[in-house]
Amino acid sequence: MDHVSLCECDNCDLKDLFFGFVDPEEVDSMCKTRVEKTYQKGEEIIMAGNLISDFIYLKSGLVKLFRTDSHGKSQIIAIGKPMDFVSLMSVFSDEEYKYSVSALEQSTVCIIELSKVTDLAAHNGKFALGVMRKMSRISDNIILDFLEIRKKQLRGRIAHVILMFSKDVFNSSVFDLPISRKEFAEFIGMTTENVIRTLSEFRKDKLLRIYGKSIEIVNMEMLERISEHG
């Protein structure tokens, strides 16, 4: 994990996305204490049960939000992309994180002391409203995506996730699947064997070309039909 402190907020997405209603002096103050950290694939960024002391924003990369039950079984809650506040769901609700976050690929996060964010929200209503709106959108997206996946049968769930990575994450019909088959199964609530078998069927049906982690969507129209009706 690389650790560097930066003060270049003028060109930071965080300024436009998060500090639209904040005075320049306050932005500068935040910027001077802001820290960037880079995590390699598989490294844990947030651990469930840890005290919440920072506000964390995903600047680049891809992460998974997940929980692990008492039996050691993991359930992926969501995939986090750049422009997501990966700590936002828990940051104002409790003292401890309710979920973990780990990097699916090399990822850089921007970290601000939580006390600075809460102090700002306490005296800046427009800023606080902006944070609330962002929290609501994140929660809505997670809930709606969860429901969308769960209403589908196995083939529909797998098609849905492949299309999500293609359209929402990589904007390409060819990409490296950033999650393992086991993680894929955790995300859709199925077994690893089901995922492996269905991906093999998609390949035999000439919907996909699969080379290890590399996925190429060959028949986008049919995959979309399976996602919609599966």
N, C-alpha and C positions, 0 to 999 in steps of 0.2 A: 504494500500500500504506500503510495507516494503522498506526501503532505506538503502543501505550499500555501502561503498566505499571499493574497492578491488584493490590489486596490484599484483595479481597472474597471470600474462600474459603468463607465460611459458606453462601453461596447458589450455589456453583459445583458443577456436576455432577461435576467432577473429584474433589472431596473424597469424595463418596459412592462413586464408581466406583473410585477409585485409592488413596485414603488410608484405607480402612476399618481397617487394622491399624497405623496410624501415630499416634504420640503427638501430642497437640495442639500441643506446642512445635515438633515437626518440621514439622507442617502449616503452622504460622505462618511458620516459616523458609522453607519452599518458597514460600508465598504471597507473601512480601515480595520475592522475586526473580523471581516469575512474570511473564511478559510476554504480552500478547495482541497479535496482528497480524491485520489484516483485508486480504484480497487480493481484487482484482476479478476478474471472469471472464477466464480466459486467462492470468492471472499465475502464474508458477511459484513454488511453495512450497518444493519440494525439487528439486535437480538431481543426477542421477546423476553419481557421481564426486566430489561435494563431501564434505569431511570431516564426520563425524557429531559434532556438539558439543552437540546439544540433543535433548530428548525432546518430541515434538510431538503434541498432541491436538486433534482437530477438534471445536470447540465448536459451530459452526453452519455451514451451507452444504453443498456437495457438491464432491467432488474426484475426479480420476482418477489412478490409479497406473499408470505406463506405462514401457516401455523403448523406446529407439531403437537400431536396429542400425547397423552400419557403413555401410550404404547409405542411411541416413536414414529408413528405414521404421519407423513406430511400432507397438507392440503394447500395447493396454490390458490391464493385469493385473487390475484390479479398480476398482470404484466405491466410494469412501469416503464414509460418511454420518456425521452427528454421533454422538458417543460412540465413534468409532473413533480409535485411536492410529495416525495415518497414518505415523509413523516406526518403528513397532514391529518390523516384519519384519527390518530391518537393524540396529537400534540396538545390539544386543549381539553381532552376528555378525562385524562387520568395522569398519574405520576409515572406510570410505567407503560412501556410499549406492549400492545396486545398481540403483536405479530412480528415476524422477522423479515428482513429484506437482505437478499444477496445478489451479487452481480452475475448476470447471465453472459456478459461479455465485459471487456474492459470498460469501466464506467467512472465518470467523474461527477462528484456531488459538490454542491456549494453549501456551506454550513454557516449559520448565523446563530448566535446565542439566543436561546428562547426568551430569556428575560427582556432582551431588546425588542423582540417582536411583540410580546405581550404588553410591554410598556407603551409601545407605539399604538397598538390596537386600543388601549385604554383611553387615549386622548385624541385619537383620530378616527372619527366615525366612518368616513369614506373608506379608509384603509381597512378597518374592521369588517365593513360590509363586503369589500372585495375578497377578503380572506374567507368569509362565510359563503359567498357565492362559489368560490373555488372548491371549498370543502364539499358543498352540496353537489357540484358537478361530478367530483371524483366519486362520491358515494353513489350517486345515481348511475354513473357509468358501470361501476362494479356490480351493483345490484342487477341492473338491466342485462349486462353481459352474462352474469351467473344464471339468470332466469332464461335467457335466450339459449344458452348451452343446455340447461337441464330439461328443456321442453323437447329436445331432439333425441332421436335414437342414436346408436353408436356411430353409424356412418355420417350422419348429419353433424354430430359433435366434432368429429375429426375434420370434416370438410370445413366447418366453421372456423376452427382454430388455424388451419392452413391458410384460409383466405384472410383471416385477421393479420397474420404475419405478412402475407403478401401485400395487402392493401394498406394496412394501418401502420405497419412498422417499417418494412423495407421498400415499399412502393415499387415492387418488382415481382415478376412471375418466377424468377430464379433467385433463390436465397439459401443460406445455410440455416437449418433449423436450430434456433438457439437453446432449445431445451432437449433433454434426453427423452427417450421413449417412456421412461419411468415418470419423469416430470410431466410429460404430455398426459399420461394416464391420471396423475394427481390432479391436473388442471380440469379434466373433463369428468372426473368421477368414475372412471372405468379401470379395468386391469391393464397392466403392461402388455400382457399377451393379446388382449383385444386390440390394442393400438397397433402392435406389430402386425397382426393378421390383417387388419383393415388397410393399413398402408400398403401391404403386399397386394391386396385385392385392387386397390386404386392403381397400383403400378401395372398389374396384369390387365386391367381394363383400359390402360393407356390414358388415364387421367393425369398421372404423374410420372416423372422420371426421378428416381431416387438413387443417389450415389452416396452412401453413408449418411452424413448429415445434410448433404446438398439436395434440395428439392427444386424441381422444375415443374410448374403447372403446365400441362400439355393441353388439357381441355377445360378451360376456365368456365365455359358456359355450363357444362355438365356438373362440374364441381359446385357451382353456385346453386344448381337445381337440387343437388343432394343436400347441400347446407340448408336450403330453404324448406325442403319437404322431408328431409331425413329424420 
